[in-house]
Amino acid sequence: MKVIAAISADFDHGALGTSARLEADLRGETVLRRTLRRVLQSRGLAGVHLVVPTAQAERAARAAAGLAVQIETHDAAPVPWGAYVRSARKWSMDAWRGGLSGASVFDESLDPWVLDGLAGREAVDGIVDIPASACLLDPTLLDAMIAHYEGVHEDVRMTFTQSAPGLSAAIYAPSLLADLVKAVQPIGRTMAFNPADIRKDMIMLPCFYPPHSDVRRAFGRCLADTGMAFDRVARIVDHGAATGGEDSLDAFRVSQWLLEHRLQACGDLPAEVEIELTTDDPLPGSTLRPRGSAVERRGPMDESLFARLVAELAGRDDLRVVLGGFGDPLMHPEWPRWVRLCREAGVFALAVRTPAVHLDDAAVSALLDARVDVLNVLLDAATAETYLRVHQADYFDRVLANIDRLTEAHRQRGQPQPLVVCEMMKTHATMDEIEVFYDHWLRKTGTAVLSGPSDYAGEWADLAVMNMAPPNRAPCERLHARASVLADGRVLLCDQDYNGRHAIGSLTDASLSALWTGPAMTAARQAQAAGQYDALPLCPVCREWHRP
């Protein structure tokens, strides 16, 4: 059995479109060299190949100097799904899968054309695709996966495992790489649910190597290719150096660290910020969410406030921005210019959350021009009758026509963004249409979302089919990851406070980072960590604390 490793590197650009950090110093050694050293510790590999664009050959040679690594160069074009995968993965980059349209961490680095050529030249039985920024990759876990692959490769054509991104890598059979080239599709598509070809989840198949339960459960990007992930990896390296040496950092120990520190925010800003531009809404009588008269009138948001906030958020190369809140951002008169402002400022990930009633030709052009990553459509029905019943408005056919207008614009421009994500809230009123809704939009746009209703800590009608909260209360993880900004500039303690009665402050008086790390949020997190859920007004009856 001959298995080799291919480490595909680009010294200028990271897999998610950020600036590459391969040459960045990480506690006295570059990120890439750390990755190479970890991979070289594997005993099951017949060779390690560093694959780079031809123009970067000298940088690769310097990076690998003195190591038993073979430099490979290529002049391949970017993979045709690159932009699509980048937009899809931005919303689940701390997990190995769960991306829109089935996008997984394996899609980020895999170039089947390049690897197919290398596998053929080297006459291998398998090839491991390793991200160049995976400087915490576990060589022992990799060896166990290679041994597993040797036992199953006659029946399946890959081996993978569940772990936080960067701790493991996938092994591919040459025949699978060749088929991906012919199909012109990313590997995540073959692993995702397909209503036309229903199969078992791939973690139930022989291609899956089962790791320790802690490795399965842990999440947190351990690929040193974004600001937050780089800081996380540096903290883990420091932990290893202080508790047994860096070489002791296997997947199990790193996963334990991730689980123990999951409630510790990295940096002085949240990972995701939802910004309400206005409380104006085309569905003011919707029964599913607080809209219209149920929400106090505020906004539209002031341009100077929005510009200051965007400038602050753009300082992080991995922060997600959602334009939404408790109104329709498409009803703010300046939203097309403001999405351009987000992109020009360098906002990493950008989504617009809307009922899509006002998604006309001008709106479609604005979304495409700004390359908004995701358009999240609050549809909530598979028929006009149900739409009218739950939203008290007759816009169903209009919204479907608007989505068709956008998908046709995608085709004409040859541009995948924004990814269209239609959402249905699971309630008694929509239950009968869930399967039809999900299968339809999965076929049409590649993604569909089924969300659970919230009673907003007892302030809204309870529409849940059943209570999904676990039996034992635990600290709310949203307090460490997500912030909501109202159209008047107030920052919420959490997004359940739709009328802002428990805001932690206002952006008219302080920056988001000052509020996010300030005394109100700090006290809330400490109370949650101590199990004092009655210390905060919304928390005692909240049933959303378990949701990511």
ZATI-974527 format. One record per residue (C-alpha): x, y, z. Coordinates in pm, whole numbers, plus 32768, in hexadecimal, padded with zeros to 4 digits. Example, Ala and Ser with C-alpha at 12.3 -4.5 7.8 and 13.67 -1.06 7.14 Angstrom:
BEGIN
84CE7E3E830C;85577F9682CA;
END
This chain:
BEGIN
800080008000;809981487F8E;800482848022;809F83DC7FFD;804B8532808B;800A86627FB3;801C87B18065;7F8A88B47F7B;800E8A0D7FD4;7FD58B707F5D;80B38C6D8009;7FD58D927FA8;7E6E8D217FE2;7DC78C4880E8;7CBC8B4A8091;7BA48C338104;7C2A8D618048;7CED8DF78168;7E5A8E578155;7F2E8D218180;7FED8CF482C4;80CF8BD78257;82088CA98288;818D8D4783CA;82578D038502;81A68C2185F9;826E8C0C8738;83BE8C0D8686;83658B43854F;82948B86841A;813A8AF083FA;81978A2782C5;82D28997835A;821089248489;8118887783A3;822F87CD82E0;82D88752841C;819286C184A3;814A860A835D;82AC8580834B;827584D6849B;817A83EB83F5;8201828A83C7;80FC821E82CA;8154831181B5;823082AF808E;8280841C8046;822785848091;81F086767F70;81CF87EF7F94;80FB88667E6E;811189D67E0D;80D88AB87CE0;82108ACA7C04;824A8C387C5C;826B8BDA7DCD;836D8AC57DA4;84878B897E49;83B28BE47F76;83508A777F99;84BC8A087F89;85188AFD809D;83F38A8E8172;844F891E8153;85CA89418160;866C8819820D;8529874C821C;84E3860B815A;83D986B38088;83BD86AD7F0C;835887F77E6E;825387DB7D5A;81EE89007C7F;80C089387BA2;80168A3E7ACD;7EB589C27B05;7D8F8AAE7AF6;7CC98AE27C38;7BC589D67C7A;7A7B8A3E7BD9;79BC8A257D21;7AB38AF27DEE;79D78C267E1B;78AA8B4F7E6A;79608A887F76;79F38BC08015;789C8C5F803F;78078B1880BF;791A8AC881BA;79278C1F825D;77F48BC68329;78788A7E83B8;79F18AA183B4;7A198A26851C;798588D184C2;79F987CB83CC;78A887CD831D;775A88828333;77A489808225;769B89F48132;765B89008013;771A87F580CF;786588B080C5;7968881681AC;7AC988678218;7B43876E8113;7ABB884E7FFF;7B968970806D;7CE488DD7FFB;7C9087C37F09;7CF487FB7D9E;7CA286AD7CF8;7D4A87107BB3;7E9C874B7C57;7E8286207D40;7E09853C7C2A;7F40858E7B61;802685597C8B;7F7D84117CEA;7FA2838D7B89;810F83EC7B6A;816783527CBA;808E821A7C7E;7FF8822D7DDA;7EDB81737E7F;7E6D82A37F41;7EC184107F70;7E8A84E480A9;7E22864B8066;7EAC871D8184;7E67889181AC;7FAF895281BC;7F3C8A0A82F6;7EF088C883B7;801088F884A9;7F5F882D85BA;7F1B86FE84DE;7F3985BC85A8;802F84CB84FC;7FC183A885D8;7E5683DC8577;7EC583F4840C;7F7A82A58428;7E43820584BD;7D78828C8399;7E738204829E;7E5E80AD8341;7CE180C58333;7CEF812881C4;7DCA7FFE8177;7CBE7F1B8204;7B967FB8814C;7C23804C800A;7BA47F2C7F34;7A3F7F7F7F9D;7A4680FB7FC9;7B13820C7F29;7B6882F38046;7BA3830081BB;7B508424829E;7B068464840A;7A50856284E2;7B2C86658585;7B5587D885AA;7BDC88668461;7D54883B844E;7D81870B852F;7D4D8608841E;7D3E85E882A5;7C88851781A0;7D1F83FB80D6;7CAD83D17F6C;7CC782B37E76;7D4B831E7D20;7C0A82A47C7C;7B3B838F7D56;7C1484B77CF6;7BE9845F7B87;7A7084507BB1;7A6885A27C60;7B2686327B38;7A2685A07A45;78FD86107B15;7990876B7B58;790887757CB9;799D87967E17;79B8866C7EFD;78B987007FF0;77A686D77EEC;77DF855F7EE6;77CB85508063;7697862C8092;752B85BE80A9;748B859B7F53;731085617F47;733684C07DEF;743683C57E73;73F183807FE1;750D82C6808B;7590829981E6;765A83B0827F;77C38370821D;782B835D8389;77668217838F;782B8183826B;797980C98264;7A2B81FD81DC;7A08829F8333;7B17826D8437;7A7D82988595;7B53836D8680;7B3683A187F7;79EB8440885C;7A9B857F88D0;7B3885A38777;79E2857B86D8;793D867D87BA;7A40879087B2;7A2088B986CB;7AF989E78687;7BC98A2E8554;7D2E89B28584;7DA28A1E842B;7E808B4E8462;7DF08C0F833D;7D158D1A83E1;7D508E0A84FF;7C778D5685FD;7CF28BFD8595;7E5E8C6B85A0;7E2F8CF18701;7D838BAE8769;7E9D8AD986DC;7FA18BB3878C;7EED8B8388D9;7EE38A0C88A2;80578A04884E;809F8AC6898D;7FCA89CF8A4F;808D88AC89BC;81DC894C8A07;8175897F8B71;80DF88278BA9;81C287238B0C;825287B489D0;81BC880F887F;81E986AC87F9;80EF863688FF;7FDC86FC8852;7F2085E287AC;7DB785FD8733;7D3185868882;7DEB86898952;7D9C87A2885F;7C2D873B885D;7C23873A89D8;7CB4889A89D6;7BAA890888DC;7A93887689B0;7B1989138AEE;7B408A6A8A4C;7A058A708977;79738B868A4F;7AA48C648A30;7A868D64891C;7BB48D97883E;7BFB8F098811;7B3790408867;7A2290168767;79198F0A8731;79338E0D8618;77E88E828585;77288FCA8593;75C18FF78521;756A915E84C5;740891DC84B1;73ED92F483AE;727C933D83E0;714292B48483;707992EF8345;6FFA91A182C5;6F15912181AD;6E8B90168299;6E1E90E783C7;6D118FED8425;6DEA8EB58417;6D928DBE8529;6EE88D15852C;6FD88E278598;6FBF8F7A8642;6F8190728527;6EB391A784E5;6DF1922F860E;6E83912286F3;6FD391D386D6;700793328754;704A942B863C;71BD947B8610;72A594E484FB;72EA94F483E3;745394D2844A;752C96058426;763B95F1831C;7753967883F6;770595768503;76FF945C8401;784594D08365;78F594DA84B8;7878937E850B;78E392EE83BB;7A3C938983DC;7A6292DC852D;79E2918D84B2;7ABC9193837B;7BED91958459;7BBF901F8489;7BF58F398361;7B048E2A83D8;79D58EE28461;78798EA283D4;77798FB783A1;76048F798373;751D9094830A;73D0903583A3;7348906B8500;71D2909D8532;718D914B83EA;71D891248279;732A91BA8217;72B091DA80B0;71C092EA812A;72DD93CA819C;730994CD8087;748694BB808C;74BE934480AA;755293137F4A;765E94167F8F;769C938880E8;76DD92248072;77DD92B87F83;7874937280AA;789592278166;794E91888046;7A2D92B58004;7A8992BD8174;7AED914E8166;79DA90A78233;7A2B8F32822C;78CF8E978213;778C8F4A81BE;76258ECA81C3;74D58F738191;73A78EE3824B;725E8F4A81A8;70FE8EDB8148;716E8F307FE1;70278FDF7F8D;70EC91097F06;71F0903D7E4A;71C390F47CFF;72BC911B7BE0;737592387C8B;739291717DCD;741590407D15;751E91127C68;758791AF7DB2;75B1905A7E57;767B8FCE7D36;775091057D0A;77B390FD7E79;77E68F827E6F;77158F547FA6;77618DF3801F;76048D848089;749E8DF18050;73D08D548169;72628D5980F9;715D8D3D820E;705F8C7A8142;6FC68B898241;6ED48ADF8152;6EC189F48029;6D6C8A727FB4;6CC38BC17F8F;6BB28B548080;6CA18B10819F;6D688C4D8153;6C2A8D1C8170;6BC78C6E82B1;6D128C9C8368;6D778DF182DC;6C218E9682AC;6C908F0D8153;6C6E8E897FEF;6DD28EA27F6C;6E2B8D327F38;6E2A8D2E7DBB;6ED88E7E7DAF;6FF28E027E8E;70208CC77DBA;70358D9E7C81;71358E7C7D2E;720E8D507D84;71F58CD87C1B;72688E317BAE;739B8E117C8B;73F48CB07C1D;73D78D197AB1;74C38E3B7AF8;75B48D3D7B91;75AD8C7A7A4C;75DB8DAA796E;77028E2E7A34;779D8CDD7A80;77AE8D457BEC;773D8C6C7D11;77108D817E13;76368DC37EC4;75E38C5E7F26;74698C4B7F4C;73FE8BAE8096;72868B8E80C1;72178B5A8228;70E38ABC82BD;70858AD3842B;700A898784B2;6EB989C3855A;6D6989138566;6CF889F7844B;6E1989908365;6E5B882783CD;6DA0878682AA;6E78883C81A9;6FD0880D8240;703C86E5816B;6FBE877D8027;705F88CB807B;71AF883380D9;71CD874D7FAD;715D88597EB8;7258895F7F23;736F88657F4C;734188077DDF;7310896B7D66;741A8A2F7E23;74E989237ED2;748989948031;735889A88110;733B89FA8281;72398982837C;723E8A6084AF;719E8A3A8603;70AF8B478683;71018C1687B4;70158CA288B7;71198DB18900;71338D638A71;6FBA8D5F8A9A;6F7F8EA689E1;6EF38DFE88A4;6DFA8CE9885F;6E828B89888D;6E6C8AEE8731;6F5489C6876B;6EE0886D870B;6FAC87EF8831;70AB88768925;7202882F888F;72CE88B289B4;73A587A78A60;7333873B8BBE;746387CB8C70;74A5893E8C58;75FF89AF8BEA;769C8B058BAB;76278BB48A70;77358BAC8965;769A8CCA88A0;77138DBF89A7;78758D6E8936;78418D7287BE;77218E4A8742;76B68FB28766;757D906686EF;756E91D9869E;741E928A8684;73D193958581;73F594A98687;7552943286E7;750293738824;75C0922E8856;74F5911088E9;7559902489FB;74CF8F168914;73F18EFD87E1;72C28E8C88AC;72908FF28923;71D8906E87ED;716E91B7888B;72C092088921;724E92178A8A;739591828B06;749392268A21;75F992338A9E;763993898A09;7631944E88C7;7725947E87A8;76DA95F087BF;77A495EF8902;78A594D788DD;794093E987E2;78BE928987BB;7A0191F98842;79E492CF897B;7881925489B5;78D390EB895B;79EC90DC8A5A;794C91CF8B4E;78B9919A8CA9;775491428C3D;77BA90258B54;78CA8FB08C41;77D38F9C8D61;76D98EDF8C89;77DC8DDD8C1F;78578DB08D83;76F58D7C8E03;76B58C778CF7;77FB8BC48D3F;779D8BB58EB1;76458B2A8E5F;759A8C658EDF;74998C738DC6;73A78D438E93;74A48E5E8EA9;74368ED98D52;72D08F3C8D01;72A58E6D8BC4;73678D358C1F;72898C7E8D1D;717C8C248C1D;724F8C2B8ADF;72488AED8A0F;73458B598906;74808B3C89DA;74E689F28936;74E18A7287CF;762D8AD5872B;
END
